[in-house]
Amino acid sequence: LRKQAKTQVFLNLEPVYVKEVGTFIKLLHSIFANLSASLPNLGILLIQEALSK
């Protein structure tokens, strides 16, 4: 009976956990997408800065 209760709790928590992890992964993905989009610009700025000295 105890094991069944634990399983029930786990099954109740699982969808929440999966949703949270999914949200976290999406967040990470968007952060990396933004980073990779802004890195070339950053590189160009650094090169221009270095050349202007």
C-alpha positions in Angstrom: 0.0 0.0 0.0 2.8 2.4 0.9 4.6 1.7 -2.4 1.4 2.4 -4.3 1.0 5.7 -2.5 4.6 6.7 -3.4 3.9 5.7 -7.0 0.8 7.9 -7.0 2.7 10.9 -5.6 5.4 10.4 -8.2 2.8 10.1 -11.0 1.2 13.3 -9.8 4.6 15.1 -9.7 5.9 13.8 -12.9 3.9 16.1 -15.3 4.9 19.1 -13.3 8.5 18.1 -13.4 8.4 17.4 -17.1 6.8 20.7 -17.8 9.4 22.5 -15.6 12.3 20.8 -17.4 10.8 21.6 -20.7 10.4 25.2 -19.8 14.0 25.3 -18.5 15.4 23.7 -21.7 13.4 26.2 -23.8 14.8 29.0 -21.7 18.4 27.7 -22.1 17.8 27.3 -25.8 16.7 30.9 -26.3 19.6 32.2 -24.2 22.1 30.3 -26.4 20.3 31.4 -29.5 20.6 35.0 -28.4 24.2 34.5 -27.4 25.1 33.0 -30.8 23.3 35.8 -32.5 25.1 38.5 -30.6 28.6 36.9 -30.5 29.5 37.7 -34.1 28.6 41.4 -33.4 30.7 41.3 -30.3 33.6 39.8 -32.2 33.3 42.5 -34.8 33.2 45.2 -32.1 36.3 43.7 -30.4 38.2 43.6 -33.7 37.3 47.2 -34.5 38.4 48.2 -31.0 41.7 46.4 -31.4 42.3 47.9 -34.9 41.5 51.4 -33.8 44.2 51.4 -31.1 
